[in-house]
Amino acid sequence: MLENIRIVLVQTFHPGNIGASARAMKTMGLNQLTLVNPRQFPDEEASRPAAGAEDVVDNARVVTTLEEAITDCVQVVGASARLRNMPLPHYDEPDDMARDIVSFASDAPVALVFGRERFGLTNEEIRCCTHQVSIPANPDYGILNLSQAVQVLAYEVFRAWRHRPDSNFKTAAPRSTPLPTQQQVTQFHDHLHRVMQDIGFLTQPHARTGDHMHALFTRAQPTRKELSILRGFLNSIEQKAGPSRCVDAGVNGDAPKNDVAVVTRY
């Protein structure tokens, strides 16, 4: 489906914007780039900002007219500030555009067209489109760089695609390290509580320091490997503490200062 979504850049002035746009495309799973009469291409300045998306730049199709770029497309969306005198259907929200264009791309090529850096698409070029789309922005400063505009709309397209049930998109890789069992978690908390008592950290039960520590590690959900590292850390503390437990209760039997500082935060 994404192979049917084409990004068309019309008369790009700065070759660096071609590379930056290619990078924006590839991060969103798009690789079909068409250049209409670029001022300077191919060029090293187009490849340098691609940063890993050089293949998109190298495989870009170069044509002389917008008509040639979109001749086989069933839907063509021009990205520009809204032109009130044009009777074309207009998408006020990019996500609405993205859902439609992804739907059309299931069966045939579609295109997202971007104009020149300085003044966008001409009226004649807008007439070649079937729809228009605008990116909502600060009304006092709604200026986007070409590659930024490509990134925003490419993201919306990718987002619409991955929410389709047939995309098979996986949001995250499985954990490389298994989670600990509840028995291992309980043993860790018992160990932690014992060490905190032994070094004199728990001197004021009303502070519920142990409960807060328990909640902290529950939220963190450490892996089995991470829990093993924590247990090793606690063992090292016990070994260093030795018979004296490392902490002196103080001349007058007061709680250690570091414990008081922690308790007063709760």
N, C-alpha and C positions, 0 to 999 in steps of 0.2 A: 504493500500500500504506500509506504513512504517513498518508494522508488518512483511513484507516479506524481510526486509533488515537486514541482520545479520552481527554483528561485531565479528570477530574471532581473538583472541589473542593467539599467539603460544608461548608456554613455557615461560610465563611471569616470570621473576626472582623475582621482588619486588611485594609483594601482594598489597602494597599501590597503585601501578600503575593500578591495576585492579579496585579499588574503584574510582580512579580519572578518569579512562576511562569510567566507568559507569556513573559518573556525567556528563562527556562531552556528552555521548550518550543521556541521558535523557533530557538535555537542548535542544536537537535538535529532540526530539520526537522519539528516537530509544530506544528499550528495549530488543532486542534479542541479548544476549551476549553468545558467546560460547568460552570456554577456552580449549586449547589443551595442555594437560600435564603440568599444571602450577606447579612451584616448590613448592609453599606453598599455599594451598587453601583447605577448607575455613580457614579464618584467620581474627582476629579482625582488623589487619592492612589493610585489604581489605575493610572493612565496614566503618572505621573511615573517610577516605577522600571522601567517596561517598556523604556525606552531603545532605541527602534527596533522594538519588538514591539507598538506601540500597535494595529496592525491585529488582532492576536490578541485583545487586550482588547476592542476595539470590536466584533468579530464574535462575542464569547462568547455562548453560549446560556444563558439564565437559566431555571431550572425550580424548582418548589416541593418536589419530592420526589426522592429517589435513584432510586426505581422509574421515574419518568418519564425520568430522565437515561440509563438503561441499557436501556430496554425493547427496543431493537432489537439489542442486543449479544449475540454468541455466546459471549464469554468476558469475565468481569469480575473483575479482580484488585484486592483491597483491600490497601492499603499500611498496615501497622500493626505494632506489637510483637505477637509471637505470642500468641494467646489459646488456651491449652491446652484449654479446655473446648469449643472449636468444632471440629467434625469435618471442616472443610473441608480439601481438599488444600492443602499449604503449601509454598511455595518458600523454601528456606533460602538459596539463591543467586540474586541478581537476574538473572544472565546466563542461568540456566535458564529463568526466567520470560520474559525478553525473547525468546529463541528461539521459545518456544511462542506468545507473543502476536503476534509478527511473522508466524508461519506462519498463524495463524487470520486475521490481518488481510488476507491475500491475497484472501479471498473475502467477508468480512463485517466489520461494525464490532466493535471490542473496546474495553474501557475499563480505565483505571488510575484507581482511586478513592483520594483522599486525604481524611482527616478534618480535624477542627478543630485549630487550633494548640495548644490546651491539653490536650485529652484524646483526640484522634484520632476513630476511628469507634466507634460504639456497637455492641453485640452485634446489635441489630436490623439495622443497616446492613451488618454483616459477613455476615449471613444472606442479604443480597441479592447477595452476590458468589459466584462459582464457585470462587475460589482466594484465598489470602492470600500476601503476600510481605513479608519483613522485610529490612532493610538491615543487614548485619553492621557492628557498630561497637564502640567501646570499651565493655566491660561496666560500667566505672565511670562512664562519661559518654556514653551513647548518644543524646544529644538533638540532633535535627536540626531546623532551621527548616523550615517548610513548603516554601518554594521550593528549599531545599537537597535535600530528599527528592525533589521533582519533578525536579531536575537530575540526581540520581544515577540514578534509574530511566529518565528520558528518554534519558540517555546510553547506558545498557545497551540500550535498545530501538534507538536509532540505530546502535549498534555491531553489533547482531545483524542489522539490516537491511542495512548496507553490506557485510557479509561474504557476503551472498547473491549468487550469480552473476548474478541478474537485476536487481540494484540499479544497475548501471552507474555506481557511485560512483567519482569520480576523486579520488585523494588529494592531488594537487598539480597546479598549473598548469604547462604547459611553460615552459622557460626562455625569457625574452624576448630574451636575448643568446646567440648560439651559443658553443660551446666552441672554444678555439683548436685548431689542428692540432698534431700532434706536432712538426712542423718549427718552428712558432712557439714552442712550449714550450721546445724545445732552444735556440733563439736567445735566449730570455729567460734561461735558466740560464747560457749562455755569457756573456751581457752582465753578469749579476749577479756571476758569478765574476771577471770582468775588473775590474769596479768595486771589489769587495772587495779584490782584490790591489793595485789602483792606490792606494787610500787607506790602505793599510797595515793593513787589518783582518785579513788572513790572514798571520800571522807564525809560527804554530806548526802545521804540517801534521798532527801527531799528534792534534790536537783534532778533526779531521774536521768543522770548522765548515761547510765547503761541502756535505758530505753531509747534515748536519742541516738546512741551509737548503733543500736540494733536497727532502728529505722533507716539510718544512713546507708548501711550495707544492704538492706533489703531493697532500697531504691536503686543502688548501684548495680545490683544483680551480677556480682563477679562470676567469671567462668571458673571451672575447676582448677585451671592452671593459676589464675589470679588468687584464688583462695589458698592454694598451696603456698604461693609466695607470701601471703599474709601470715599463714601459720609459721613459716620459717622466720619471718620477722619477729613474731611474738616469742618464738623459741630463743632467738638471739637476745631479746630483752631479758628473758628469764636467766639466761646464762651470764649476762653482764651484771645483773642485779646481785646474784649470789646470795649467800646467807643473810646479808644485811639488807637485801631488797632495794639497794641503791638509793633509797630516799630516807632521810632522817625526818622524824616527825617534828623536830624543832625543840628548842630548849623548854618552851612552855607547853609543849604538846599541841601547838597550833597546826592547822592543816597546811600543807605545802602551798607556797604562793602561787605556783602555776595552776593548782587545782582551784584555788579561790578565784583566779582570773577567769577560768572556764565557767565555773558555776555562776558567776555574776552575770554572764551573758544570757542565761536562760530566763 
